[in-house]
């Protein structure tokens, strides 16, 4: 008696076809996985030729006073201690009239450079570089308080978890150096947005900024924790790392959360490569004493921030796309530039940052790096032209100044203006969304096309807003 077949010829072909289909699918999945496991931070081309390869953002948290630094208003001198009607103070209803007592600049202004731009005595070293700077005097933003305004500056949103500027740059362009992250934040604060200021939100985890140091600790401790292993030789570490990555990849084929596994694998690989490169970058060994001197390193007032600025230059040379240098938290107190009752305190903070920032500009220019590096200096908002608590100034998101320098920017020019008091932007108005759009444009990225699909819609840094400020482009 014959044993009946397990399945007919037709069934065999059908099942075999499915089998071949499964094999093909497995092959495709393996190819996809292999591609995804390649370096996701590999350098990529933008939407069009870039003017800048990288950005150094020097963040002055707390809101430095533009009317005491870069936006000279003679009317404040003429109307010192006089009451003036100010529209919409602290509110968006600009029909409201509020009497406020004007306060003159506490520091004298004088013109500098061939462009003759007035700068106050707060920033005498930066003032020497005015012919390389482009001042945006018509800035305005969202958020009257530090938290929302700081989040908006970094993510384009005041109350939603969104990717930070540096994460978008990393997502769009990758890194020029496979051994370094695309986005680094030096000495970030844990307050006023905290990790969201360098977070990736819903972008792939590899695009989160790498925090080096913390604002709450001395700059002498700046570095990446646990990057060196003193108990194992480099060869032993390499063999251990390879074994761990083999185990990770075997899990990636079967894991239900494949993206998380891939992100971990990529992060581990980048971390291992950084063990060789990052210690040299975070150390200033090898820099000449003359170079350190132009940053103010070794001087009491400027040593800490000078080290951050010099480290930023080293990061720029190493191929990091977006470097943020933070002058932020005041050791658990208010943000450094937040003087509601003691404006003379601005002098202390200006002293700490003026020479290091000027040194960075000088060093970048001498090395030819300013030609393809965009430097952005500014805070989350400005301060009011009228006094608060007799000797302070309140927050002002309605009009303030930032400056740009370097790749693709017209040097020695001013764009936009606030009113005669320095309170509201009235000419060349540049919203923070516009500034973000312009920064991306200089990197070769179209802010309307740099999108990421999440929760059923396409997101972008500028939401549904933003216009490139072509008037300031060289």
C-alpha positions, 0 to 999 in steps of 0.5 A: 500500500502506497503512502499518500503524498503529504501534499499535491503537486499544486500544493507543493508549488504553492508552498514552495513559492511561498518559501522562495518568497520568504527567502527573498523577503529575508534577503531584502530584509538583510540588505535593508538591515545591512544598509541601516547598520552602516554609519547613519552619520555619514556625510550627505549632500544637502538640497543645494550647494552649501555656503557653510559646512558647520555652525558654531552657536555661542548661546548667551542664556538669559537675554543680554541687553541689546540696548546696552551692547549693539543697538545704540538708541540716542532717545534713551539718553535724551529721555533717561528717567522719563515716563514713556507710553510703551505698547503691549508690554509683556502682552500680545495685545499691542493696543494696551498703553503702559507708562514705563520709565526709560533707562539710558545705556549704562555703557558708552557707545562708539563706532568701530571698524570701516563700517562704523557700527556702534558698540558699547564698552561692554564688548571692546574685543568683539567690537574689533571684529565688526567688519566681519559681523552681520547684526540682525537688529530686527529679531523677535521671538515667541515666549516671554519667560526663559523656559519657553523662549529658550525652547523656541530658540532651540527647537522652534516650539515653546511647549512641544517636544521637538528636535533641536536645531543641531539634531535637524542639521545632523539628520540632514547632513550627517558628520564630516568625521565618522569618529565624531558626532555631528552635534556637540553641546559644550557645558549645557545647562540642566535647566530652562529646557535642559536636555531638550535643547540638544535632544532629538525628540522623534528623530532617530536617536543617533541625531541627539546632541552629545553633551560634553560637560555640564554648566553646573560643574567647573569647566576644568571637568569638561570632557566625556565621562567614562571614555577611557578604560584603564583596566583593559588594553586597546586590543582587549577592548576591541575584542570585547566590543566586537563580541557585544556588537555580534550579539546586538546584531543577532538580536536586531534580526529578531527584535520587535523594536528593530529601530531601538536596537539599530540605534543602540548599535550605532551609538555603541560603534560611535562611542567606541570610535570616539574613545580614540579621537574625543580625548584629544579634542577635549584636551587643549594639549598641543595648543600653543601658549600664543593661541591660548592667550588670544582666548583669554585662557589662564586669565581669571575672568576668561579662562573657563569660557575661553577653553570652551571657545577653543574647544569649539574651534577644535571640534569645527576642525574635526568635522562636527557639523553643529557646535553649541557653546553655552554661557548658561546656568549661573550655578543654580541661580538665574540664567547669567544675563538675567538682570532684573535688578542689577544691570551692572552685573552685565559687565561681569558676564561681558568680561567673561565672554568678550575676549574668548569670542573675539579670540575664536573669530580671530583664530577661525579667520587666521586658519581659513575656517571662517570661510566655511564656518558660520558663527551665531551669537545671541540669547533667547531674547533681549531686554527692555529699554525701560527700567525694572526695580530701578536698576534692572531690565525685564525680558523683551521678545519683541525686539533684540539683536543677534549677530552672525559671521563667516560663511555666506554672510555679508560682513560689516552690515546691519539688517533690520531695526527696532523702534526709537526706544529699542523695544519692538522690531519695526524694520527688517523684522526677523522672526526666530523661524526666519533665522532658523530657515536662514541657517539651514539655507546656508548649510545647503538645506531647504527648511521646507524640504527638511522634514520627518514623518511622525505621528501621521504628519511631516514635521520640520524645524520651522513648522509652517513658517519661516522665510530665508533672509536673503538680504544678509547673504553674500 
